[in-house]
Amino acid sequence: MPYRFKTGESLQKGIRRVVSEQVERALGELADTSLDQASTIHQVRKRCKKIRGALRLVRSGMKTYSEENAWYRDAARMLSDARDAEALIETCDALSKKCSGEVDAATMHAIRARLQMRRDTLMADEDRISECLREFEAAMVAGLERASSLRIDDEGYGTALAGLRKSYARARTAMQAALDEPSAKSFHEWRKRVKYHGYHVRLLREAWPTVMKARREETDALGQLLGDHHNLCVLRDRVMEDSVLSANEADLDEFSRCIDQRTAKLEKASQPVGGRLFAEKPKHLERRFAEFLRVWSKET
């Protein structure tokens, strides 16, 4: 079943099912021998993010929210180093294509080699990686056992509307902060809030599929822009912190300039998308979605 609530499903039943399905898929991906280790880690971490997004939607009506949220947050963190190392290489490769001719090829090659060395060193510690995966699997099994007993105070969708409004308001505030004072930190904060809003739109998709699909696609597009921005900022920091690479400061000028130009373009591109997505005041969005849900409830 896709990541969404079903028509005729109570909020509590929907949360239990969504969390259970995501955990089961994570366990399936851990056991899938067709996936390489990097892909497995990436996929199961995404499952944890989706679970946390669903939990956040019902936070106000869930007494065990803090415990459950921390459980999946900490589980994903077990695998963060390996995923971050892989993501840096992917970002470096994408940047090489974007900045071809602007940055000396030898410089980009040296940067990639250092990133790959770090990734390979992490992944070469097979005992550590295997232990992390075993601990992650155990966390998922325990989470699955609890999923069927998750309790939501509100059987209707009032709790979900409150969660939707809160996540939307935070994303809107984060957008304004990022546009007022652009920085790696402010844009990263905006990105995180956009991701949560996107999860909530996906969960409520059946309330009006065509409208929700369009909104989800826009949140995905904005999330991609902000994600690329974050990855470039992390890449720059990692390169500048590398004692071997930073020793050749002159060689990194073009590299830094290229990242500055690329992040500036991403910041500019994100403004109209964000402006449209977060144009409404939170109370107006909540009111509109409440009507969607009211009509949807009569279809059951």
Summary of the structure (lengths in Angstrom):
residues: 300
radius of gyration: 21.0
end to end distance: 18.1
largest distance: 66.5
contacts: 965
relative contact order: 0.13
helix: 82%
strand: 1%
